Amino acid sequence: MKQTLERALIEKAWRDPAFRAAIETDPKSALKSMGVEVSDDVNIDIRMQRRDTLYYVIPPSAEHADDAGNIINQMDLWQSAELFCWIMPQALKLELLGMRQSYRRNNA
């Protein structure tokens, strides 16, 4: 079975310090060095996750204020109750849960 791009990217970043630096400073060239073609009009932002950092990715808002109440695409307002994908160490999972609980408690 062939390795996926994502797995190859992760493993190369783990093993190759020069590549790890390149994915953060020039991700398109880094991907190109793996044989990946990236369109010129696509921006790439690759981050090496830190064990002590909680990351949020904020989806883009509507391009026009009149559209703000409409679903622009599935990413904008996608949510499934309290379910989401944990991509962080256990200690940060608990921290995030605590943050959510305190927010609810203080904004009820």
C-alpha distances in whole Angstrom, upper triangle without the diagonal:
4,7,9,13,14,12,13,16,17,16,18,21,21,21,23,27,27,24,25,29,28,25,29,31,29,26,26,26,24,21,22,22,18,18,19,22,24,27,30,32,29,30,27,28,25,27,26,27,30,30,34,34,33,32,33,32,35,34,36,39,41,42,45,47,48,45,44,45,42,38,37,34,31,31,34,35,32,33,32,35,34,31,28,25,26,25,27,29,31,34,33,32,36,37,36,37,41,41,40,43,45,45,46,49,50,50,51
4,6,9,12,10,10,13,15,14,15,18,19,19,20,24,24,21,22,26,24,22,26,28,26,23,22,23,20,17,19,18,14,15,15,18,21,24,27,28,26,26,24,25,23,24,24,25,28,29,32,32,32,30,31,30,33,32,34,37,39,40,43,45,46,43,42,43,41,37,35,32,30,29,33,34,31,32,32,35,34,30,28,25,25,24,26,28,30,33,32,32,35,37,35,37,40,40,40,42,45,44,45,48,49,49,50
4,7,8,6,6,10,11,10,12,15,15,16,17,21,21,18,19,22,21,19,22,25,23,20,20,20,18,15,17,16,12,13,14,17,19,22,25,27,24,24,21,22,19,21,20,21,24,25,29,28,28,26,28,27,30,29,31,35,37,37,41,43,44,41,40,41,39,35,34,30,28,27,31,32,29,30,30,33,32,28,25,22,22,20,23,24,27,30,29,28,32,33,32,34,37,37,36,39,42,41,42,45,46,46,47
4,5,5,6,9,10,11,12,14,15,17,18,21,21,18,18,21,20,17,20,23,21,18,18,19,16,13,15,16,12,13,12,15,16,19,23,23,20,21,18,19,17,18,18,19,23,24,27,26,26,24,25,23,26,26,28,31,33,34,37,39,41,37,36,37,35,31,30,26,25,23,27,28,26,27,27,30,29,25,23,19,20,18,21,23,26,29,27,27,30,31,30,31,35,34,34,37,39,38,39,42,43,43,44
4,6,5,6,9,10,10,12,14,15,16,18,18,15,15,18,16,14,17,19,17,14,14,15,12,10,12,12,9,10,9,12,13,16,19,20,17,17,14,15,13,16,16,18,21,23,26,25,24,22,23,21,24,24,26,29,31,31,35,37,39,35,35,36,34,30,29,25,24,22,26,27,25,27,27,30,29,26,23,20,20,18,21,23,26,28,27,27,30,31,29,31,34,34,33,37,38,38,39,42,43,42,44
4,5,5,6,9,10,11,12,14,15,17,18,14,14,17,16,13,15,18,17,13,14,16,13,11,14,14,11,13,11,14,14,18,20,21,17,17,14,14,11,13,13,14,18,19,22,21,21,19,20,18,22,21,24,27,29,30,34,36,37,34,33,34,32,29,27,24,22,20,23,25,23,24,25,27,26,23,20,16,17,14,17,19,22,25,23,23,27,27,25,28,31,30,30,33,35,34,35,38,39,39,40
4,5,5,6,8,10,11,12,14,16,18,14,14,17,17,14,17,20,19,16,17,18,15,13,16,15,12,14,13,17,18,21,24,24,21,20,17,17,14,15,14,15,18,19,22,22,22,20,22,21,24,24,27,31,33,34,37,39,41,37,36,37,36,32,31,27,25,23,27,28,26,26,26,29,27,24,21,17,17,15,17,19,21,24,23,23,26,27,26,28,31,31,31,34,36,35,37,40,41,40,42
4,5,5,6,8,10,11,12,15,15,12,12,16,15,13,16,19,17,14,15,15,12,10,13,12,9,11,11,15,16,20,22,24,21,20,17,17,14,15,14,16,19,21,24,23,24,22,24,23,26,26,28,32,34,35,39,40,42,39,38,39,38,34,32,29,28,26,29,31,28,29,30,32,31,28,24,21,21,18,20,21,24,27,26,26,29,30,29,31,34,34,34,37,39,38,40,43,43,43,45
4,6,5,6,9,10,10,13,13,9,9,13,12,9,12,15,14,11,12,13,9,8,11,11,8,11,10,14,14,18,20,21,18,17,13,13,10,12,11,13,16,19,22,21,21,19,21,20,23,24,26,29,32,32,36,38,40,37,36,37,36,32,30,28,26,24,27,29,27,28,29,31,30,27,23,20,20,16,18,20,23,25,24,24,28,28,27,30,32,32,32,35,37,36,38,41,41,41,43
4,6,5,6,9,10,12,13,10,9,13,13,10,13,16,16,13,15,16,12,11,15,14,12,15,14,17,18,21,23,24,20,19,15,14,11,11,9,11,14,15,19,18,19,18,20,19,23,24,26,30,32,33,37,38,40,37,36,37,36,33,31,28,27,24,27,28,26,27,28,30,28,25,21,18,17,14,15,17,20,22,21,21,25,25,24,27,29,29,30,33,34,34,36,38,39,39,41
4,5,5,6,8,11,13,10,10,14,14,13,15,18,18,15,17,17,13,13,16,14,12,15,15,19,20,24,25,27,23,22,18,17,14,14,12,13,16,17,20,21,22,21,23,23,27,27,30,33,36,37,40,42,44,41,40,41,40,36,35,32,30,28,30,32,30,30,31,33,31,28,24,21,20,16,17,18,22,24,23,24,27,28,27,29,32,32,33,35,37,37,39,41,42,42,44
4,5,5,6,9,10,7,8,11,11,10,13,16,15,13,15,14,10,11,13,11,9,13,14,17,18,22,23,25,22,21,17,17,13,14,12,14,17,19,22,22,23,22,24,24,27,28,30,34,36,37,40,42,44,41,40,42,41,37,35,33,31,29,31,33,31,32,33,35,33,30,27,23,22,19,20,21,24,26,25,26,30,30,29,32,34,34,35,38,39,39,41,43,44,44,46
4,6,5,7,8,6,5,8,9,8,10,13,13,11,14,14,10,11,14,12,11,15,15,18,18,22,23,24,21,19,15,14,11,10,8,11,13,16,19,18,20,19,22,21,25,26,28,32,34,35,38,40,42,40,38,40,39,36,34,31,30,27,30,32,30,31,32,34,31,29,25,22,21,17,17,19,22,24,22,24,27,27,27,29,32,31,32,35,36,36,38,40,41,41,43
4,6,7,10,9,7,11,12,11,13,16,17,15,18,17,14,15,18,16,14,18,18,22,22,25,27,28,25,23,19,17,13,12,9,11,13,14,17,18,20,19,22,23,26,28,30,34,37,37,41,42,45,42,40,42,41,38,36,34,32,29,31,33,31,31,32,34,31,29,25,22,20,16,16,17,20,22,21,23,26,26,26,29,31,30,32,34,35,36,38,40,40,41,43
4,7,9,9,8,12,13,13,15,17,18,16,19,18,14,15,18,15,14,18,19,22,23,27,28,29,26,25,21,20,16,15,13,15,16,17,21,21,23,23,26,26,30,31,33,37,40,40,44,45,48,45,43,45,44,41,39,37,35,32,35,36,35,35,36,37,35,32,29,25,24,20,20,20,24,25,25,26,29,29,30,32,34,34,35,38,39,39,42,44,44,45,47
4,6,5,6,9,10,11,13,15,15,14,17,15,11,13,15,13,13,16,17,21,21,25,26,28,25,23,19,18,15,15,13,16,17,19,22,22,24,24,26,26,30,31,33,36,39,39,43,45,47,45,43,45,44,41,39,37,36,33,35,37,35,36,37,39,37,34,31,27,26,22,22,23,26,27,27,28,31,31,31,34,36,35,37,40,40,40,43,45,45,46,48
4,5,5,6,9,10,11,13,14,14,17,15,12,15,17,14,15,19,19,22,22,25,26,28,25,23,19,18,15,14,11,15,15,18,20,20,23,22,25,25,29,30,32,36,38,38,42,44,46,44,42,45,44,41,39,37,36,33,35,37,36,36,37,39,37,34,31,28,26,22,22,22,26,26,26,28,31,30,30,33,35,34,36,39,39,39,42,44,44,44,47
4,5,5,6,9,10,11,11,12,14,12,10,13,14,12,13,17,18,20,20,23,23,25,23,21,18,17,14,14,13,17,18,20,23,22,25,24,26,26,29,30,32,35,38,38,41,43,46,43,42,44,44,41,39,37,36,33,35,37,36,37,39,41,38,36,32,29,28,24,24,25,29,29,28,30,33,32,32,36,37,36,38,41,41,41,43,46,45,46,49
4,5,5,6,9,10,10,9,12,10,7,9,11,9,10,14,14,17,17,20,21,23,20,18,15,14,12,12,11,15,17,20,22,22,23,22,24,24,27,28,29,33,35,35,39,41,43,41,40,42,41,38,36,33,33,30,32,34,33,34,36,38,36,33,30,27,26,22,22,24,27,28,27,29,32,31,31,34,36,35,36,39,40,39,42,44,44,44,47
4,5,5,7,9,10,9,13,12,9,11,14,12,13,16,16,18,18,21,22,23,20,18,14,13,10,9,8,11,13,16,18,18,20,19,21,21,24,26,27,31,34,34,37,39,42,39,38,40,39,36,34,32,31,28,30,32,31,32,33,35,33,31,27,24,23,19,19,20,24,25,23,25,28,28,27,30,32,31,32,36,36,36,38,41,41,41,43
4,6,6,6,8,9,12,11,9,12,14,13,15,18,17,19,19,21,21,23,20,17,14,13,10,10,9,13,14,17,19,18,21,19,22,21,24,26,27,31,33,33,37,38,41,39,37,40,39,37,35,33,32,29,31,33,32,33,35,37,35,33,29,26,25,21,21,22,26,26,25,27,30,29,28,32,33,32,33,37,37,36,39,41,41,41,44
4,5,5,5,6,9,8,6,9,11,10,12,15,14,16,15,18,18,19,17,15,12,11,10,11,11,15,17,20,22,21,22,21,23,22,24,25,26,30,32,32,35,37,40,38,36,39,38,36,33,31,31,28,30,32,32,33,35,37,35,33,30,27,26,22,23,25,28,29,27,29,32,31,30,34,35,34,35,38,39,38,40,43,42,42,45
4,6,6,4,8,8,5,8,10,10,11,14,13,14,13,16,16,18,15,12,9,8,6,8,9,12,15,18,20,19,20,18,19,18,21,22,23,27,29,29,33,34,37,35,33,36,35,32,30,28,28,24,26,29,28,29,31,34,32,30,26,23,23,19,20,22,26,27,24,26,29,28,27,31,32,31,32,35,36,35,37,40,40,40,42
4,6,6,10,10,9,11,14,14,15,17,16,17,15,18,17,18,15,12,9,7,6,6,8,11,13,17,18,16,18,16,18,17,19,21,21,25,28,27,31,33,36,33,32,34,34,31,29,27,27,24,25,28,28,29,31,33,31,29,25,23,22,19,19,21,25,25,23,25,28,26,26,29,31,29,30,33,34,33,35,38,37,37,40
4,6,9,9,9,12,13,14,16,18,17,17,16,18,16,17,15,12,10,9,9,10,11,15,17,20,21,20,21,19,20,19,21,23,23,26,29,28,32,33,36,34,33,36,35,33,31,29,30,26,27,30,30,32,34,36,34,33,29,27,26,23,23,25,29,29,26,28,31,30,29,32,34,32,33,37,37,35,38,41,40,40,43
4,6,6,6,9,10,11,13,15,13,14,12,14,13,15,13,11,9,9,9,11,13,17,19,23,24,22,23,21,22,20,22,23,23,26,28,27,31,33,36,34,33,36,35,33,30,28,29,26,27,30,30,32,34,37,35,33,30,27,27,24,24,27,31,31,29,30,33,32,31,34,36,34,35,38,39,37,40,43,42,41,44
4,5,5,6,8,10,11,13,11,11,10,12,12,14,11,9,6,7,7,10,12,15,18,21,23,21,22,19,20,18,20,21,21,25,27,26,30,32,35,32,31,34,33,30,28,26,26,23,25,28,27,29,31,34,32,30,27,24,24,21,22,25,28,29,27,28,31,30,29,32,34,32,33,37,37,36,38,41,41,40,43
4,5,5,6,9,10,11,8,8,7,9,9,11,9,8,7,9,10,13,15,18,22,25,27,25,25,22,23,20,22,22,22,25,27,26,30,32,35,32,32,34,33,30,27,25,26,23,25,28,28,30,33,35,34,32,28,26,27,23,25,28,31,33,30,31,34,34,32,35,37,35,36,39,40,38,40,43,43,42,45
4,5,5,6,9,10,9,10,9,12,11,14,13,12,10,12,12,15,16,20,23,26,28,26,27,24,25,23,26,25,26,29,31,30,33,36,38,36,35,38,37,34,31,29,30,27,29,32,32,34,36,39,37,35,31,29,29,26,27,29,33,34,32,33,37,36,34,37,39,38,38,42,43,41,43,46,46,45,48
4,5,5,7,9,9,11,11,14,14,17,14,13,11,11,10,13,14,17,20,23,25,24,25,23,24,22,25,25,26,29,31,31,35,37,39,37,36,38,37,34,31,29,29,27,29,32,31,32,34,37,35,33,29,26,26,23,24,26,30,31,29,30,34,33,32,35,37,36,36,40,41,40,42,45,44,44,47
4,5,5,7,5,7,8,11,13,15,13,12,10,11,10,13,15,18,21,24,26,25,25,23,24,22,24,24,24,28,30,29,33,36,38,35,34,37,35,32,29,27,27,24,27,30,29,30,32,35,34,31,28,25,25,22,24,26,30,31,29,30,34,33,32,35,37,36,36,39,41,39,41,44,44,44,46
4,5,5,5,6,8,11,12,15,13,14,12,14,14,17,18,21,25,28,30,28,29,26,27,25,27,26,27,30,32,31,35,37,39,37,36,39,37,34,31,29,29,27,29,32,31,33,35,38,37,35,31,28,29,26,28,30,34,35,33,34,37,37,35,38,41,39,39,43,44,43,45,48,48,47,49
4,5,7,9,11,15,16,19,17,17,14,16,15,17,18,21,24,27,30,28,29,27,28,27,29,29,30,33,35,34,38,40,43,40,40,42,40,37,34,32,32,30,32,35,34,36,37,40,39,36,32,29,30,26,28,30,33,35,33,34,38,37,36,39,41,40,41,44,45,44,46,49,49,49,51
4,6,9,11,15,17,19,17,17,15,16,14,17,17,20,23,26,29,28,28,26,28,26,28,28,29,33,34,34,38,40,42,39,39,41,39,36,33,31,30,28,31,33,32,34,35,38,37,34,30,27,27,24,26,28,32,33,32,32,36,36,35,37,40,39,39,43,44,43,45,48,48,48,50
4,7,10,13,15,18,16,17,15,18,17,20,20,23,27,29,32,31,31,28,29,27,30,29,29,33,34,34,37,40,42,39,39,41,39,36,33,30,30,28,31,34,32,34,36,39,38,35,31,29,29,26,29,31,34,36,34,35,39,39,37,40,42,41,41,45,46,45,46,50,50,49,51
4,6,10,13,15,13,14,12,15,14,18,19,22,25,28,30,29,29,26,26,24,26,25,26,29,30,30,34,36,38,35,35,37,35,32,29,26,26,25,27,30,29,31,32,36,35,32,29,26,27,24,27,29,33,35,32,33,36,36,34,37,40,38,38,42,43,42,43,47,47,46,48
4,7,9,12,11,12,12,15,15,19,21,24,27,30,32,30,30,27,27,24,26,25,25,28,29,28,32,35,36,33,34,36,33,31,28,25,26,24,27,30,29,31,33,36,36,33,30,28,29,26,29,32,35,37,34,35,38,38,36,38,41,40,39,43,44,42,44,47,47,46,48
4,6,8,7,9,9,12,13,17,20,22,26,29,31,28,28,25,24,21,23,21,21,25,25,24,28,31,33,30,30,32,30,28,25,22,23,21,24,27,26,29,31,34,34,31,28,26,28,25,27,31,34,35,33,33,37,36,34,36,39,37,37,41,42,40,42,45,45,43,46
4,5,6,9,10,14,16,20,22,25,28,31,33,30,30,26,26,22,23,21,20,23,24,22,26,29,31,28,29,31,29,26,23,21,23,21,23,27,26,29,32,35,35,33,29,28,30,27,30,33,36,38,35,35,39,38,35,38,41,38,38,42,43,41,42,46,45,44,46
4,6,8,10,14,16,20,23,25,29,32,33,31,30,27,26,23,23,22,20,23,23,22,25,28,30,28,29,31,29,27,24,23,24,23,24,28,28,31,34,37,37,34,31,30,31,29,31,34,38,39,36,36,40,39,36,39,41,39,39,42,43,41,43,46,45,44,46
4,7,10,13,16,20,23,25,28,32,33,30,29,25,24,21,21,19,17,20,20,18,21,25,26,24,25,28,26,24,20,19,21,20,21,24,25,28,31,34,34,32,29,28,30,28,30,34,37,38,35,35,38,37,34,37,39,37,36,40,41,38,40,43,43,41,43
4,6,10,13,16,20,22,25,28,29,26,25,22,21,17,18,16,15,18,19,18,21,24,26,24,24,27,25,22,19,18,19,17,19,22,22,25,28,31,31,29,26,25,26,24,26,30,33,34,31,31,35,34,31,34,36,34,33,37,38,35,37,41,40,39,41
4,7,10,13,17,19,22,25,26,23,22,19,18,15,16,15,14,17,19,18,22,24,26,24,24,26,25,23,20,19,20,17,18,22,22,25,28,30,30,28,25,23,25,22,24,28,31,31,28,29,32,31,29,31,34,31,31,35,35,33,35,38,38,36,39
4,6,10,13,15,19,22,23,20,20,17,17,14,16,15,15,19,21,20,24,26,29,26,25,28,27,24,21,20,20,17,19,22,22,24,27,29,28,26,23,21,22,19,21,24,28,29,26,26,30,29,26,29,32,29,30,33,34,32,34,37,37,36,38
4,7,10,12,15,19,20,17,17,13,14,11,14,14,15,18,21,21,25,26,29,27,25,28,27,24,22,20,20,17,18,21,21,23,26,28,27,25,21,19,20,17,18,21,25,25,22,23,27,25,23,27,28,26,27,30,31,29,32,35,34,33,36
4,7,9,13,16,17,15,15,13,14,12,15,16,18,21,24,24,28,29,32,29,28,30,29,27,24,22,22,19,20,23,22,23,26,28,26,24,20,18,18,15,16,19,22,23,20,21,25,24,22,25,28,26,26,30,31,29,32,35,34,34,36
4,6,9,12,14,12,12,10,12,12,15,17,19,22,25,26,29,30,33,31,29,31,30,28,26,24,23,20,21,23,23,23,25,27,25,23,20,17,16,13,13,16,19,20,17,19,22,21,20,23,25,23,24,28,28,27,30,32,32,32,35
4,6,10,12,11,12,11,14,14,18,20,22,25,29,29,33,34,37,34,32,34,33,31,29,27,26,23,24,26,25,25,27,28,26,24,20,17,16,12,12,14,17,18,16,18,21,20,19,23,24,23,25,28,28,28,31,33,33,33,36
4,7,9,7,9,8,12,13,16,19,21,25,28,29,33,33,36,33,31,33,32,30,29,27,25,22,23,24,23,23,24,25,23,21,17,15,13,9,8,10,14,14,12,14,17,16,16,19,21,20,21,24,25,25,27,29,30,30,33
4,5,5,8,9,13,15,18,21,24,27,30,32,35,35,38,36,33,35,35,32,31,30,28,24,26,27,26,25,26,27,24,22,19,17,14,11,9,9,13,12,11,14,16,15,15,19,20,19,21,24,24,24,27,29,29,30,32
4,6,8,10,14,17,20,23,26,29,32,34,37,37,40,37,35,36,36,33,33,31,29,26,27,28,26,25,26,26,23,22,19,16,13,10,7,6,10,9,8,11,13,13,14,17,18,17,20,22,22,23,26,27,28,29,31
4,7,10,13,17,20,23,26,28,32,34,36,36,39,37,34,35,36,33,33,32,30,26,27,27,26,25,26,26,23,22,19,18,14,12,9,8,11,9,7,11,13,11,12,15,16,15,18,20,20,21,24,25,25,27,29
4,6,10,13,16,19,22,24,28,30,33,32,35,33,30,32,32,30,30,28,27,23,23,24,23,22,24,24,21,20,17,16,13,11,8,9,12,10,8,11,13,11,11,14,15,14,16,19,19,19,22,24,24,25,27
4,7,10,13,16,19,22,25,27,30,30,32,30,27,28,29,27,27,25,23,20,20,21,20,19,20,20,17,17,14,13,11,9,7,9,11,10,7,9,11,9,8,12,13,11,13,16,16,16,19,21,21,22,24
4,7,10,13,16,18,22,24,27,27,29,27,24,26,26,24,23,22,20,17,17,18,17,17,19,19,17,16,13,12,11,9,9,12,14,14,10,11,14,12,10,14,15,13,14,18,18,17,20,22,22,22,25
4,6,10,13,15,19,21,23,23,26,23,20,22,22,20,20,19,17,14,14,14,14,14,17,17,15,15,12,12,12,11,11,14,16,16,12,13,15,13,11,14,15,13,13,17,17,16,18,21,21,20,23
4,6,9,12,16,18,21,21,23,21,18,20,20,18,17,15,15,11,11,13,13,13,16,18,16,16,13,13,13,12,14,17,19,19,16,16,19,17,14,17,19,16,16,20,20,18,20,24,23,22,25
4,6,9,12,15,17,17,20,17,15,16,17,15,14,14,13,10,9,10,12,13,16,17,17,17,14,15,16,16,17,20,22,22,18,18,21,19,16,18,20,17,16,20,20,18,20,23,22,21,23
4,7,10,12,15,15,17,15,12,14,14,12,11,10,10,7,5,8,10,12,15,17,17,17,15,16,18,17,19,23,25,25,21,21,23,22,19,21,23,20,19,22,23,20,22,25,25,23,25
4,7,8,11,12,15,12,10,13,13,11,9,10,11,9,7,10,12,15,19,20,21,21,18,19,21,21,23,26,28,28,25,24,27,25,22,24,26,23,22,25,26,23,24,27,27,24,27
4,6,9,9,11,9,7,10,10,10,8,10,12,10,7,10,13,15,19,21,21,22,20,22,24,24,25,29,30,31,27,26,29,27,23,25,27,24,22,26,26,22,24,27,26,23,25
4,5,6,8,6,5,8,8,8,7,9,12,11,8,11,14,17,21,22,24,24,23,24,27,27,29,32,34,34,30,30,32,30,27,28,30,27,25,29,29,25,26,30,29,26,27
4,7,9,7,8,12,11,12,9,12,15,14,12,14,18,21,24,26,27,27,26,27,29,29,31,35,36,37,33,32,35,33,30,32,33,30,29,32,32,28,30,33,32,29,31
4,5,5,7,10,10,12,10,14,17,17,14,16,19,22,26,27,29,29,28,30,32,32,34,37,39,39,35,35,37,35,32,33,35,31,30,33,33,29,30,33,32,29,31
4,5,5,8,10,12,12,15,18,18,14,16,19,22,25,26,28,29,28,30,32,32,34,37,39,38,35,34,36,34,31,32,33,30,28,31,31,27,28,31,29,26,28
4,6,7,8,12,11,15,18,18,15,16,20,22,25,27,29,29,29,31,34,34,36,40,41,41,37,36,38,36,33,34,35,32,30,33,33,29,29,32,31,27,29
4,6,5,8,8,11,14,15,12,13,16,19,22,24,26,26,26,28,31,31,33,37,38,38,35,34,36,34,31,32,33,30,28,31,31,28,28,31,30,27,28
4,6,8,8,11,14,14,10,11,14,17,20,21,23,24,23,26,28,29,31,34,35,35,32,30,32,31,27,28,30,27,25,27,28,24,24,27,26,23,25
4,7,9,12,13,14,11,10,14,16,19,19,22,23,23,26,28,29,31,35,35,35,32,31,32,31,27,28,29,27,24,27,27,23,23,26,26,22,23
4,6,9,11,12,9,9,12,15,18,19,22,22,22,25,28,29,31,35,35,36,33,31,33,32,28,29,31,28,26,28,29,26,25,29,28,25,26
4,6,7,9,7,7,9,12,15,17,20,20,19,22,25,26,28,32,33,34,30,29,31,30,26,27,29,27,24,27,28,25,25,28,28,25,26
4,7,8,6,8,11,14,17,20,22,21,20,22,25,26,28,32,33,34,31,29,32,31,27,28,31,28,26,29,30,27,27,31,30,27,29
4,5,6,8,9,12,15,18,20,19,18,19,23,23,26,30,31,32,29,27,30,30,26,27,30,27,25,28,30,27,27,31,31,28,29
4,6,6,6,9,12,15,17,16,15,16,20,21,24,27,28,30,27,25,27,27,24,24,27,25,23,26,28,25,25,29,29,27,28
4,6,5,9,12,15,16,15,13,14,17,18,21,24,26,27,24,22,25,25,21,22,25,23,21,24,26,23,23,27,27,25,26
4,6,9,13,15,16,16,15,16,19,20,22,26,27,28,24,23,25,25,21,22,25,22,20,23,25,21,22,26,25,23,24
4,6,10,12,14,14,13,16,18,20,22,26,26,27,24,22,24,24,20,20,23,21,18,21,23,19,19,23,23,21,22
4,7,10,11,11,10,13,16,17,20,24,24,25,22,20,23,23,19,19,22,20,18,21,23,20,20,24,24,22,23
4,6,8,8,8,11,14,16,19,22,22,23,20,18,20,20,16,16,19,18,15,17,20,18,17,21,22,20,20
4,6,5,7,11,14,17,19,22,21,23,21,17,19,20,17,16,19,18,15,17,20,19,17,21,23,21,20
4,6,9,12,14,18,19,22,21,22,20,17,18,19,15,14,17,16,13,14,17,16,14,18,20,18,17
4,7,10,12,15,16,18,17,18,16,13,14,15,12,10,13,13,10,12,15,14,13,16,18,17,17
4,7,9,13,15,17,16,18,16,13,14,16,13,12,15,15,13,15,18,17,16,19,22,21,21
4,6,9,12,14,14,16,14,11,14,15,12,12,15,15,13,16,19,18,18,21,22,22,22
4,6,9,12,13,15,13,10,14,15,12,13,17,17,15,18,21,20,20,23,25,25,25
4,6,8,9,11,10,7,11,12,10,11,15,15,14,17,19,19,20,23,24,24,25
4,7,9,12,10,9,12,13,12,14,17,16,17,19,21,21,23,25,26,27,28
4,7,8,6,7,10,11,10,12,15,15,16,18,20,20,22,24,25,26,28
4,6,6,6,9,10,11,13,15,15,17,19,20,21,23,25,26,27,29
4,5,5,6,9,10,11,12,14,15,17,19,20,21,23,24,26,27
4,5,5,6,9,10,11,12,14,15,17,18,20,21,22,24,26
4,5,5,6,8,10,10,12,14,15,16,18,20,21,22,24
4,5,5,6,9,10,11,12,14,15,17,18,20,21,22
4,5,5,6,9,10,11,12,14,15,16,18,20,21
4,5,5,6,9,10,11,12,14,15,16,18,20
4,5,5,6,9,10,11,12,14,15,16,18
4,5,5,6,9,10,11,12,14,15,16
4,5,5,6,9,10,10,12,14,15
4,5,5,6,9,10,10,12,14
4,6,5,6,9,10,11,12
4,5,5,6,9,10,10
4,5,5,6,8,10
4,5,5,6,8
4,6,5,6
4,6,6
4,6
4
